[in-house]
Amino acid sequence: MNKILLFLSIFLIGYTSSSQMVMVPNQPLPKYYNSFNSFDGFYFLNYIDQSNTPGQGMYTFNGENFDNIPFPNAEPHVYLGRLNDSFFFVEDIPFSYEVLLQFDGQQVIEIPLPTNYTAFTYSATFNNKIYFGAQESGQAPVLISYDGASLETISIPGVLLDIENSHYSSHNNLLYLQLHQTQIASDLWAFNGQEFTIIEPPQDKVLVKIHHEFEGMLLLEYYDTTTTDTMVLYKYDGTLTEIENPVNTSFFHVQLTSQENKIYVTYYNLSNYDFILYKYDYQELISVSSDYQYDGYGYFATFDEKDIFAMNRNDGTNMIDLIAYDGTSLTPITGGPENFFPRNFAGIANNKMYLVYADDILNPTETVMVEYVEGASSVNIVPGMPQDKTFFGFVSQIDNKLFYQFRLPVSGYYFSLYAFDGVIFREIEIPDYDYSVYEFTFNDKLYASCYQGTDLYKLFSLNPQNLEVEEVISANSITVFPNPVSDDLKIKFSNIEKSEHMEISVFSIDGKLIDQKKYMLNDLRKQITYSTSHLSSGVYLINFKTNFGAFQKKIIKK
């Protein structure tokens, strides 16, 4: 039988050392606490120690230097918002807010509040004032405004309990508030900085939620009080206009997309409670799934000019399909592992979209990553995903590198970070620290707080350049044969100039680790033989890992 030589065309990447993160130098106090983005080229970082020394707690951090903010107390502080060149804070003491703190970059000014509020939150900055929502225990909420010189307490009309939600429209320069008029009823009000104006509700309708804004047009949800279970969407652009429910349905859910002028709206049938999906472009509702084939929809991302969803089959099987919508029709994307469901969006890089499939949507015990390539009709398993930890989320992307957080198999919220370049998952290890938690990405660096056993947290950073290619191996330097294989698989290397360690990991097509072996290569041993006698007939994915590079290959076992 002729041997079939397959020259690998997979992109090969070099390995870096296991210690990839470095401690941020010159951290001011023993324990990192939390952070706030100023959206002005730096972060506010809280640090704590046991001395409670005034003026030691919060710092500005520009990626290189720490500068102390001289607050009067050492408590951690919460950043609220900005007015002109000043930043505003309160002490992080729940249910007790007595002083507003103004920091102008040099000094801190204490601004006593009218009373001790149990709730105090940022609302908006406009008309040269900064506004906060505030509430005393057992009292109706108020707005607090500050113009840089004095505070003003603004009564909110007709509020019985609280402010359900609010939204500032920079397009309209108005603060919209959902305000309760009775125990049940709430309405939409607009505040222009001087007065409140009610947006008269439709007859027999009660405002439920402010959902979204597009170019000054609000999307609002109302409850129809003449029925027991009907919700209706309205748009408001100066005039309140009903978006009529499809026949015999009630509004259920809004899903935003990466395109601001397009959202997806789920309705449910009032007779049998099946779900149906529509697209809305702020002009009209467009039916996406009119035949109730699917029952429940989750938008992942827009990729390859298609919107990608996870959709529940409405056939009693509880199966969930990956579906592409091109604006006209729904097309299933096949290839996922059997009895696994699309669960998490995991990023887009190098013209591929990555998703995580799980054996259970709510409480997964096994997860597998897949890739969906532009123009493809099916997904491919990505081998090598950590199996001793639970995928917890996609946290950041720097260039074409994706970063994930995995939960460790112990009680509590203990995590480790991984980088993925499209081929290899690399754990971002921190020597002498037990676990790491993603904090933020800033100036093309990833930052994580890392825990040491004495309840000590430090901030570490990762420069993605440390994950760059060290050496690219030419495709014709490696051959794998025969393929298909019935017994021994031979892997031949050229250009071996020194001793190299090699690890082979064999995965089933659904991403489960089957076997793992280690070899030593040198100038005298440039070929190894891997026996496949223990493998059943089928398709397998093999990861080859060396200290000069890594690659993967699909083989067929006869």
Secondary structure, DSSP 8 states (H G I E B T S, - for coil): -----EE--S--B----SB--EE-TT-SSSEEEEEEE-SSS-EEEEEE-SS--TT-SEEEE-SS-EEE---SS-S-EEEEEEETTEEEEEES-TT-EEEEEEE-SS-EEEEEEEEEESEEEEEEEETTEEEEEEE-TTS--EEEEE-SS-EEEEE-TT-SS-EEEEEEETTTTEEEEEEESSSS-EEEEEE-SS-EEEE---TTEEEEEEEEEETTEEEEEEEETTSSS-EEEEEESSSEEEE---TTEEEEEEEE-SSTT-EEEEEEETTT--EEEEEE-SS-EEEEE-S--EEEEEEEEEETTEEEEEEEESSSS--EEEEEE-SS-EEEEB---TT-EEEEEEEEETTEEEEEEES-SSS-S-EEEEEEETT-SB-EEETT--SSSEEEEEEEEETTEEEEEEE-SSSSS-EEEEEE-SS-EEE-B-TT-SEEEEEEEETTEEEEEEEETTTEEEEEEE-GGGGS-S----GGGEEEE-SSBSSEEEEEE----S-EEEEEEEEETTS-EEEEEEEEE-SS--EEEEE-TTS-SEEEEEEEEESS-EEEEEEEE-
